Amino acid sequence: MLRKFPTKTLSADLQLAAVRAHFDKHGSALCNAAGLIDGDAGAARVLRLMSGLREAARLGRAARRRLVDLHRLLSLDLLGNSLDPELSYWPLLDPASPEVEELCLLSDRLYDLLVEIGELDEDRDALALALPAQDAA
């Protein structure tokens, strides 16, 4: 079982607070979804991200990059150079299955989070804003 995020603590970084709240609510599902697509490596990726978020004082560029990479994984966007093109699990997914529907919902929610943290970025150079607008499937 995943530990809960400290959402009751005061944080000066609104981006970090938003990401922590998102992972507090959806962390387990994100971990399961990444595991469904990329096996143990995908689940470990989410667990490392969550561990880093627990210890962070602010949401840095590396954490934002990992969030974008997670979104690409959940969206089955294999064009990102940080993703392994040899993912063996995702071709076995049935597009009509409830798991794929959950993947789509998680991907959409994560995209909304990326947009939110991009809007909270004072410099407006967040990686979240670099994502092209995508229609929900």
N, C-alpha and C positions, 0 to 999 in steps of 0.2 A: 504494500500500500504506500502511496506517495504521501510525503509530509505536506501539511498545509503551508501556504505562504503567509508571511506576516503582513496581513492586509490592514491591520489596525494601527500599525506604526505610522508616525508622521514622516513623510518624505518630502524633501524640497524638490525632488525631481518628479514632475507630474507624468512624464513619459514612463519612468520606471514603475510608478504607482499603477498606471493603466495596464502595463504589461504584467505586473504581479497579480493584479486582480483578474486578468484574463486567464492566466495560468492557474490561479487558484480555482477558478470555475471549470476550465476546460483542460487542465494539464494531463489528467489521467486519460482522457479521450484522445488528446494529441499524441500521447506516448503510444497508445494502442494503435492509432492510425498509422503512425510512422513505422511501427513494428509490422503492421500488416503489409506495408509497401516494401520496406527495406529490411525486414527481419530484425534480428538483435541489434544490428548497426543503427537502424532507424530509431529504435526505442532508446538506445544509448545516446544518440544525438540529442533527443529531447530531454533526457535526464541530465545530460551535461549542461544544456542550456538552462534548465530549471535550477540547477545547483549554482550556476553562475549568477542567475538573477537573485537568488537568495542572499548571496554575499556582496552584491554590487551596491555601491553608494549612488550610482547614477547609471543611466542607460547609455552605454558607450557605442561607438561605431561598430565594434566587433559583435556586440550583442544584436544590434540592429541587422547586421549582415546575416547572422545566424537565423534571425526571425524570417528574413527574406528567403534564405535557403530552405527553411522549413516550409514556408508557403509554396515554394517551387516543388518541393518533394510531394506535398499533399495534392498539388495541382497536376502532378505527373509531368511537370515541365522539365524534361531532361536536357534542355539546352544550356542550363547553368553549368559552368565548368567545375563547380564544387561537388556536383552530384555524380555518382557512379553510373555510367551508361549501361552497366551490366546488371542492373537491378533485376533479380530473377522472380520476384514475387508479384509485381504489378500486372504482368500480362495475364495472370490467372484470375484476375478479378472479373466478376460478372457485372456488366454495367447496370443490370436491373436489380442487383442485390441491395439489401438494406445497408451493408457496409459501405458501398460506393456512395449511396445517398448521404450517409454520415460523413464520409470523406469530403464530399462537396460542401456540406454545411460547415464543417470545421475549416475548410479552406476559405470559404466566404467570410467567416467570422475573423479569421486571422488576417485576411486582406483588410477588413474594416479596422482592425487594430492597427495595422501598418499605416493606414491613412490617418487614423487618429493621432498616432505618435508623430507622424509627419506634420500634421497641423499644429501640434504642440511645440514643434521645433522652432525656436526663435530665429534661427538663421535660415530656415526653410531649405536646408540642404540635406535633409534626412534621406536615407536610402529608401524609405517607404514611399517618398514622392517620385522616385525613379521608376516605380512600377507603372506599366501602362494600364489604362483603364480596361477592365475586363468585364464582360457580361457574365452573369451567373449562368451556370449550365442548367 
